[in-house]
Amino acid sequence: MEEIKSWVLSIATAAVLMVILDLLIPESRIRKFTRLLTGFVIMFIILNPAAELIGNGGKGLFVNLDEIFLSGSQTDRIADESRREQARQTLELYREILLSDIHNRLIMHKEIERAEVDIVLNENINSEKYGQIRKIYINLVLPGTGEKEEKLFRGTNSGIASEISKELQRTFLLDEKNILINISEN
């Protein structure tokens, strides 16, 4: 690219100098000779880069094409990486919003002292279900007196766990088996 810039600049410089020289020389046979000479000089400047390429055995003829192709493939690679990074960041933001929403829903219950939430999302960009919630894991701490710990999985009936599970099923259109709740007393 730098060679082309240099080549165009030298053509423009020679053309400007030739016009100035033509204006300074009076009408005569010398002026015709200078026009002929300047024409040869400009033609030499124009043909010189092509002569250099042919003189190298044509090795430089496809150098720029390779650079353009590599540049295009690099552009495609960078664009793909950007798309993947953007999808990852979008999914992470979506995950944070979902975690916050579920956590706020859980804290609204008076019986819950503390809640921890984790979710598993479909991270396959090519899938139709991209971003869909696959599983929700919830750890609840209830105020209590004992060191009792109870794991509530699908089918287990406990008042608060059942209520939370049904609310999340309705909100996120999930099966009961995809909501895992662990309750412990403080």
Contacts in CASP RR format, 6 or more apart in sequence:
PFRMAT RR
TARGET T0000
AUTHOR 0000-0000-0000
METHOD contacts of the structure
MODEL  1
MEEIKSWVLSIATAAVLMVILDLLIPESRIRKFTRLLTGFVIMFIILNPA
AELIGNGGKGLFVNLDEIFLSGSQTDRIADESRREQARQTLELYREILLS
DIHNRLIMHKEIERAEVDIVLNENINSEKYGQIRKIYINLVLPGTGEKEE
KLFRGTNSGIASEISKELQRTFLLDEKNILINISEN
1 64 0 8 1.000
3 49 0 8 1.000
7 45 0 8 1.000
7 48 0 8 1.000
7 49 0 8 1.000
10 45 0 8 1.000
11 42 0 8 1.000
11 45 0 8 1.000
11 46 0 8 1.000
14 38 0 8 1.000
14 41 0 8 1.000
14 42 0 8 1.000
14 45 0 8 1.000
15 42 0 8 1.000
18 38 0 8 1.000
18 39 0 8 1.000
18 41 0 8 1.000
18 42 0 8 1.000
21 34 0 8 1.000
21 38 0 8 1.000
22 31 0 8 1.000
22 34 0 8 1.000
22 35 0 8 1.000
22 38 0 8 1.000
25 31 0 8 1.000
25 34 0 8 1.000
53 60 0 8 1.000
53 61 0 8 1.000
84 125 0 8 1.000
87 125 0 8 1.000
91 121 0 8 1.000
91 123 0 8 1.000
91 131 0 8 1.000
94 121 0 8 1.000
94 131 0 8 1.000
95 119 0 8 1.000
95 121 0 8 1.000
98 119 0 8 1.000
98 121 0 8 1.000
98 133 0 8 1.000
99 117 0 8 1.000
99 118 0 8 1.000
99 119 0 8 1.000
102 117 0 8 1.000
102 119 0 8 1.000
102 136 0 8 1.000
102 138 0 8 1.000
102 168 0 8 1.000
103 115 0 8 1.000
103 117 0 8 1.000
105 164 0 8 1.000
105 167 0 8 1.000
105 168 0 8 1.000
105 171 0 8 1.000
106 112 0 8 1.000
106 115 0 8 1.000
106 117 0 8 1.000
106 138 0 8 1.000
106 140 0 8 1.000
106 164 0 8 1.000
107 115 0 8 1.000
109 160 0 8 1.000
109 163 0 8 1.000
109 164 0 8 1.000
111 142 0 8 1.000
111 143 0 8 1.000
111 160 0 8 1.000
112 140 0 8 1.000
112 141 0 8 1.000
112 142 0 8 1.000
112 160 0 8 1.000
113 141 0 8 1.000
113 142 0 8 1.000
113 143 0 8 1.000
113 186 0 8 1.000
114 140 0 8 1.000
114 141 0 8 1.000
114 186 0 8 1.000
115 138 0 8 1.000
115 139 0 8 1.000
115 140 0 8 1.000
115 141 0 8 1.000
116 138 0 8 1.000
116 139 0 8 1.000
117 136 0 8 1.000
117 137 0 8 1.000
117 138 0 8 1.000
117 139 0 8 1.000
118 136 0 8 1.000
118 137 0 8 1.000
119 133 0 8 1.000
119 134 0 8 1.000
119 135 0 8 1.000
119 136 0 8 1.000
119 137 0 8 1.000
120 133 0 8 1.000
120 134 0 8 1.000
120 135 0 8 1.000
120 136 0 8 1.000
120 137 0 8 1.000
121 131 0 8 1.000
121 132 0 8 1.000
121 133 0 8 1.000
121 134 0 8 1.000
122 129 0 8 1.000
122 130 0 8 1.000
122 131 0 8 1.000
122 132 0 8 1.000
122 134 0 8 1.000
123 130 0 8 1.000
123 131 0 8 1.000
124 130 0 8 1.000
133 172 0 8 1.000
133 174 0 8 1.000
133 178 0 8 1.000
134 178 0 8 1.000
135 178 0 8 1.000
135 179 0 8 1.000
135 180 0 8 1.000
136 168 0 8 1.000
136 172 0 8 1.000
136 174 0 8 1.000
136 178 0 8 1.000
136 179 0 8 1.000
136 180 0 8 1.000
137 180 0 8 1.000
137 182 0 8 1.000
138 164 0 8 1.000
138 179 0 8 1.000
138 180 0 8 1.000
138 181 0 8 1.000
138 182 0 8 1.000
139 182 0 8 1.000
139 184 0 8 1.000
140 160 0 8 1.000
140 161 0 8 1.000
140 164 0 8 1.000
140 181 0 8 1.000
140 182 0 8 1.000
140 183 0 8 1.000
140 184 0 8 1.000
141 183 0 8 1.000
141 184 0 8 1.000
141 185 0 8 1.000
141 186 0 8 1.000
142 160 0 8 1.000
142 183 0 8 1.000
142 184 0 8 1.000
142 185 0 8 1.000
142 186 0 8 1.000
143 185 0 8 1.000
143 186 0 8 1.000
144 185 0 8 1.000
144 186 0 8 1.000
145 185 0 8 1.000
146 185 0 8 1.000
147 185 0 8 1.000
148 184 0 8 1.000
148 185 0 8 1.000
149 182 0 8 1.000
149 183 0 8 1.000
149 184 0 8 1.000
149 185 0 8 1.000
150 158 0 8 1.000
150 182 0 8 1.000
150 183 0 8 1.000
150 184 0 8 1.000
151 181 0 8 1.000
151 182 0 8 1.000
151 183 0 8 1.000
152 158 0 8 1.000
152 161 0 8 1.000
152 165 0 8 1.000
152 180 0 8 1.000
152 181 0 8 1.000
152 182 0 8 1.000
152 183 0 8 1.000
153 177 0 8 1.000
153 180 0 8 1.000
153 181 0 8 1.000
154 176 0 8 1.000
154 177 0 8 1.000
154 179 0 8 1.000
155 176 0 8 1.000
158 183 0 8 1.000
160 183 0 8 1.000
161 181 0 8 1.000
161 183 0 8 1.000
164 179 0 8 1.000
164 181 0 8 1.000
165 176 0 8 1.000
165 179 0 8 1.000
165 181 0 8 1.000
168 174 0 8 1.000
168 179 0 8 1.000
169 175 0 8 1.000
169 176 0 8 1.000
169 179 0 8 1.000
END
